Amino acid sequence: MPQEISFNDFFAKVKTEFAKNGIAIPEDMEMIELAHMECVEEGASIDEFIQRMLAEYKGSTE
């Protein structure tokens, strides 16, 4: 079941997952804020949403 997450928790999770994948966190905080809002609006699983972010950031969208 999708859960809501605060921006700070979302950012911490994004930062951790990007680091695990050897990717620097985007410096554009507005982009991360928009991603958080999109995740909440979609009611998406946070982990799945972050994996999609990683794929898009790497340029390998499915």
C-alpha positions as MATLAB code, in Angstrom:
seq = 'MPQEISFNDFFAKVKTEFAKNGIAIPEDMEMIELAHMECVEEGASIDEFIQRMLAEYKGSTE';
ca = [
       0.000    0.000    0.000;
       1.410    3.416   -0.893;
       2.313    5.604    2.017;
       2.726    9.343    2.344;
       6.176   10.569    3.192;
       7.477   13.933    4.324;
       9.789   15.798    1.993;
      12.710   15.377    4.412;
      12.220   11.608    4.579;
      11.771   11.437    0.798;
      14.957   13.448    0.252;
      16.923   11.225    2.643;
      15.724    8.119    0.803;
      16.510    9.620   -2.627;
      19.961   10.664   -1.415;
      20.673    7.153   -0.090;
      19.471    5.374   -3.239;
      21.364    7.714   -5.565;
      24.535    7.171   -3.491;
      24.065    3.365   -3.635;
      23.962    3.675   -7.423;
      27.003    5.949   -7.602;
      24.978    8.945   -8.771;
      25.388   12.415   -7.324;
      22.173   13.860   -5.959;
      20.812   16.532   -8.290;
      21.667   20.008   -7.046;
      18.311   21.355   -8.216;
      16.217   21.065   -5.050;
      13.144   22.219   -6.944;
      13.375   19.089   -9.095;
      13.421   16.914   -5.983;
      10.510   18.847   -4.462;
       8.509   18.328   -7.658;
       9.364   14.614   -7.645;
       8.145   14.374   -4.046;
       4.866   16.105   -4.946;
       4.434   13.792   -7.950;
       5.057   10.714   -5.807;
       2.461   11.838   -3.251;
      -0.082   12.760   -5.959;
       0.316    9.390   -7.686;
       0.045    7.548   -4.405;
       3.003    5.593   -5.741;
       5.172    3.226   -3.769;
       8.118    5.328   -2.645;
      10.669    2.653   -3.508;
       9.215    2.112   -6.990;
       9.021    5.846   -7.595;
      12.673    6.310   -6.621;
      13.683    3.439   -8.913;
      11.874    5.206  -11.767;
      13.711    8.427  -10.862;
      17.020    6.571  -11.003;
      16.163    5.028  -14.372;
      15.172    8.412  -15.792;
      18.276   10.044  -14.371;
      20.452    7.340  -15.926;
      18.622    7.823  -19.224;
      17.257    4.300  -19.350;
      13.522    4.754  -18.957;
      11.423    1.698  -19.583;
];
